[in-house]
Protein backbone atom coordinates (compact mmCIF):
# COMPACT_ATOMS: atom_id res chain seq x y z
CA UNK A 1 0.00 0.00 0.00
CA UNK A 2 1.16 3.52 -0.83
CA UNK A 3 2.49 5.67 1.99
CA UNK A 4 2.39 8.95 0.12
CA UNK A 5 0.70 11.56 2.32
CA UNK A 6 -1.17 14.50 0.85
CA UNK A 7 -2.72 17.39 2.74
CA UNK A 8 -5.27 18.80 2.79
CA UNK A 9 -7.64 16.24 1.29
CA UNK A 10 -10.09 18.99 0.32
CA UNK A 11 -9.42 22.64 -0.49
CA UNK A 12 -11.96 25.31 -1.42
CA UNK A 13 -10.82 28.67 -2.80
CA UNK A 14 -12.30 31.68 -4.50
CA UNK A 15 -11.11 32.80 -7.90
CA UNK A 16 -7.88 34.72 -7.66
CA UNK A 17 -6.91 33.18 -4.34
CA UNK A 18 -3.77 31.17 -3.71
CA UNK A 19 -4.16 27.44 -3.26
CA UNK A 20 -1.40 25.39 -1.68
CA UNK A 21 -1.20 21.66 -1.21
CA UNK A 22 1.49 19.43 0.26
CA UNK A 23 2.91 15.99 -0.30
CA UNK A 24 5.19 13.79 1.76
CA UNK A 25 6.67 11.10 -0.50
CA UNK A 26 7.32 7.55 0.63
CA UNK A 27 10.46 7.27 2.70
CA UNK A 28 13.47 6.70 0.51
CA UNK A 29 11.79 7.89 -2.71
CA UNK A 30 13.83 10.69 -4.30
CA UNK A 31 11.48 11.33 -7.25
CA UNK A 32 8.16 13.16 -6.84
CA UNK A 33 5.48 13.76 -9.48
CA UNK A 34 2.41 16.00 -9.55
CA UNK A 35 -0.55 15.13 -11.77
CA UNK A 36 -3.89 16.86 -12.23
CA UNK A 37 -7.00 14.67 -12.65
CA UNK A 38 -9.95 16.72 -13.92
CA UNK A 39 -13.67 16.12 -13.50
CA UNK A 40 -13.64 13.88 -16.59
CA UNK A 41 -10.96 11.76 -14.88
CA UNK A 42 -8.32 12.83 -17.40
CA UNK A 43 -4.76 12.96 -16.08
CA UNK A 44 -2.30 15.70 -16.89
CA UNK A 45 1.36 15.61 -15.82
CA UNK A 46 2.41 18.88 -14.18
CA UNK A 47 5.94 18.59 -12.84
CA UNK A 48 8.43 16.19 -11.35
CA UNK A 49 11.44 16.49 -9.06
CA UNK A 50 14.44 14.43 -8.17
CA UNK A 51 15.47 15.43 -4.68
CA UNK A 52 15.13 19.22 -4.85
CA UNK A 53 15.69 19.63 -8.59
CA UNK A 54 12.99 20.01 -11.24
CA UNK A 55 13.29 17.33 -13.91
CA UNK A 56 10.45 18.32 -16.21
CA UNK A 57 7.42 20.59 -16.13
CA UNK A 58 4.69 21.68 -18.50
CA UNK A 59 3.98 25.24 -19.58
CA UNK A 60 0.98 25.58 -17.27
CA UNK A 61 3.19 24.86 -14.31
CA UNK A 62 5.69 27.47 -15.38
CA UNK A 63 3.17 30.31 -15.42
CA UNK A 64 0.64 30.20 -12.54
CA UNK A 65 1.80 27.14 -10.72
CA UNK A 66 4.84 26.89 -8.50
CA UNK A 67 6.21 23.77 -6.90
CA UNK A 68 9.12 22.83 -4.72
CA UNK A 69 10.53 19.88 -2.82
CA UNK A 70 12.81 21.36 -0.15
CA UNK A 71 15.15 19.14 1.80
CA UNK A 72 13.58 17.74 4.99
CA UNK A 73 10.21 19.37 4.32
CA UNK A 74 7.06 18.34 2.46
CA UNK A 75 6.88 18.97 -1.25
CA UNK A 76 4.31 21.58 -2.23
CA UNK A 77 2.29 22.69 -5.23
CA UNK A 78 0.84 26.19 -5.18
CA UNK A 79 -1.48 27.93 -7.61
CA UNK A 80 -0.81 31.65 -7.39
CA UNK A 81 -4.19 32.84 -8.64
CA UNK A 82 -6.83 30.12 -8.79
CA UNK A 83 -9.20 29.88 -11.73
CA UNK A 84 -12.41 27.85 -12.04
CA UNK A 85 -10.67 25.56 -14.52
CA UNK A 86 -8.16 24.57 -11.84
CA UNK A 87 -10.84 22.64 -9.96
CA UNK A 88 -9.53 19.09 -10.00
CA UNK A 89 -7.92 16.31 -7.98
CA UNK A 90 -4.20 16.93 -7.59
CA UNK A 91 -2.28 13.71 -7.20
CA UNK A 92 1.22 13.39 -5.88
CA UNK A 93 3.25 10.26 -6.65
CA UNK A 94 6.73 9.18 -5.62
CA UNK A 95 9.15 6.61 -6.91
CA UNK A 96 12.61 5.25 -6.49
CA UNK A 97 15.39 6.32 -8.77
CA UNK A 98 16.03 4.86 -12.20
CA UNK A 99 14.21 4.02 -15.37
CA UNK A 100 10.86 2.22 -15.03
CA UNK A 101 10.63 2.82 -11.27
CA UNK A 102 7.05 2.28 -10.10
CA UNK A 103 5.13 5.37 -9.05
CA UNK A 104 3.07 5.20 -5.86
CA UNK A 105 0.20 7.66 -5.62
CA UNK A 106 -1.21 9.55 -2.67
CA UNK A 107 -4.97 10.01 -2.18
CA UNK A 108 -4.91 13.48 -3.70
CA UNK A 109 -6.06 16.98 -2.80
CA UNK A 110 -9.43 17.85 -4.27
CA UNK A 111 -9.44 21.55 -5.13
CA UNK A 112 -12.68 23.38 -5.76
CA UNK A 113 -12.44 26.93 -7.06
CA UNK A 114 -15.72 28.80 -6.62
CA UNK B 1 3.74 12.83 -29.21
CA UNK B 2 3.06 9.85 -26.97
CA UNK B 3 -0.56 8.81 -26.46
CA UNK B 4 -2.64 6.08 -24.85
CA UNK B 5 -6.13 5.22 -26.08
CA UNK B 6 -8.86 3.47 -24.14
CA UNK B 7 -11.91 3.05 -26.31
CA UNK B 8 -14.53 2.16 -23.69
CA UNK B 9 -15.74 4.80 -21.29
CA UNK B 10 -18.07 2.49 -19.40
CA UNK B 11 -18.28 -1.28 -19.26
CA UNK B 12 -21.18 -2.86 -17.37
CA UNK B 13 -21.11 -6.58 -16.61
CA UNK B 14 -22.79 -9.16 -14.45
CA UNK B 15 -20.69 -10.78 -11.73
CA UNK B 16 -18.87 -13.90 -12.91
CA UNK B 17 -18.53 -12.89 -16.56
CA UNK B 18 -15.18 -12.27 -18.32
CA UNK B 19 -14.01 -8.77 -19.20
CA UNK B 20 -11.50 -7.20 -21.55
CA UNK B 21 -10.63 -3.50 -21.37
CA UNK B 22 -8.85 -2.18 -24.42
CA UNK B 23 -5.63 -0.19 -24.44
CA UNK B 24 -3.52 0.87 -27.40
CA UNK B 25 -0.60 3.24 -27.44
CA UNK B 26 1.67 5.33 -29.64
CA UNK B 27 5.26 6.13 -28.74
CA UNK B 28 8.65 6.64 -30.30
CA UNK B 29 10.33 5.14 -27.22
CA UNK B 30 10.53 1.55 -26.10
CA UNK B 31 7.11 1.02 -24.51
CA UNK B 32 6.59 0.44 -20.79
CA UNK B 33 2.88 0.01 -20.01
CA UNK B 34 0.88 -0.04 -16.80
CA UNK B 35 -2.68 -0.65 -15.65
CA UNK B 36 -3.83 1.34 -12.63
CA UNK B 37 -7.11 0.85 -10.75
CA UNK B 38 -8.79 3.70 -8.88
CA UNK B 39 -11.66 3.04 -6.51
CA UNK B 40 -13.95 5.88 -5.48
CA UNK B 41 -12.12 8.53 -3.44
CA UNK B 42 -8.94 6.49 -3.37
CA UNK B 43 -5.47 6.79 -4.88
CA UNK B 44 -4.72 5.03 -8.18
CA UNK B 45 -3.01 1.71 -7.44
CA UNK B 46 -0.77 -0.24 -9.75
CA UNK B 47 -2.38 -3.40 -11.03
CA UNK B 48 -0.02 -4.62 -13.77
CA UNK B 49 3.07 -3.51 -15.64
CA UNK B 50 5.08 -4.75 -18.59
CA UNK B 51 7.78 -3.89 -21.06
CA UNK B 52 8.31 -7.40 -22.39
CA UNK B 53 6.80 -8.24 -25.76
CA UNK B 54 4.35 -11.16 -25.87
CA UNK B 55 4.74 -12.08 -22.21
CA UNK B 56 1.60 -12.35 -20.06
CA UNK B 57 1.70 -10.58 -16.71
CA UNK B 58 -0.84 -11.37 -13.96
CA UNK B 59 -1.94 -9.95 -10.63
CA UNK B 60 -5.04 -10.42 -8.46
CA UNK B 61 -6.78 -12.38 -11.20
CA UNK B 62 -6.19 -9.72 -13.86
CA UNK B 63 -3.81 -10.31 -16.74
CA UNK B 64 -2.45 -8.50 -19.77
CA UNK B 65 0.05 -9.10 -22.56
CA UNK B 66 2.08 -6.38 -24.23
CA UNK B 67 1.93 -6.82 -28.01
CA UNK B 68 4.34 -4.45 -29.69
CA UNK B 69 3.21 -5.56 -33.17
CA UNK B 70 -0.27 -4.15 -32.51
CA UNK B 71 0.74 -1.55 -29.89
CA UNK B 72 -1.72 -3.02 -27.42
CA UNK B 73 -1.90 -3.91 -23.73
CA UNK B 74 -5.48 -5.06 -23.09
CA UNK B 75 -6.57 -5.90 -19.53
CA UNK B 76 -8.52 -9.10 -18.96
CA UNK B 77 -10.11 -11.06 -16.17
CA UNK B 78 -11.92 -14.37 -16.53
CA UNK B 79 -14.56 -13.74 -13.86
CA UNK B 80 -15.33 -10.27 -12.52
CA UNK B 81 -16.41 -9.65 -8.93
CA UNK B 82 -18.47 -6.86 -7.40
CA UNK B 83 -15.30 -5.47 -5.80
CA UNK B 84 -13.78 -4.97 -9.25
CA UNK B 85 -16.10 -2.03 -9.86
CA UNK B 86 -13.71 0.91 -10.29
CA UNK B 87 -11.95 3.16 -12.80
CA UNK B 88 -9.19 1.47 -14.78
CA UNK B 89 -6.44 3.47 -16.41
CA UNK B 90 -3.89 2.34 -18.93
CA UNK B 91 -0.69 4.38 -18.71
CA UNK B 92 2.69 4.51 -20.39
CA UNK B 93 6.06 5.88 -19.41
CA UNK B 94 6.89 8.83 -21.65
CA UNK B 95 10.17 10.51 -22.29
CA UNK B 96 13.36 10.58 -20.32
CA UNK B 97 12.03 11.49 -16.88
CA UNK B 98 9.51 8.72 -16.24
CA UNK B 99 6.34 10.82 -16.44
CA UNK B 100 3.21 8.78 -17.09
CA UNK B 101 0.87 9.38 -19.99
CA UNK B 102 -2.60 8.10 -19.11
CA UNK B 103 -5.52 6.94 -21.18
CA UNK B 104 -8.95 8.43 -20.61
CA UNK B 105 -9.95 5.61 -18.30
CA UNK B 106 -12.65 2.94 -18.38
CA UNK B 107 -15.23 2.67 -15.66
CA UNK B 108 -16.07 -0.96 -14.90
CA UNK B 109 -19.41 -1.49 -13.20
CA UNK B 110 -20.14 -5.02 -11.99
CA UNK B 111 -23.74 -5.89 -11.18
CA UNK B 112 -25.01 -8.70 -8.93
Interface residues (C-beta under 8 A of the other chain):
Chain A: X2 X4 X31 X33 X35 X40 X41 X42 X43 X45 X48 X55 X56 X91 X95 X99 X100 X101 X102 X103 X104 X105 X106 X107 X108
Chain B: X32 X36 X41 X42 X43 X44 X45 X46 X49 X51 X87 X89 X91 X93 X95 X96 X97 X98 X99 X100 X101 X102 X104 X105
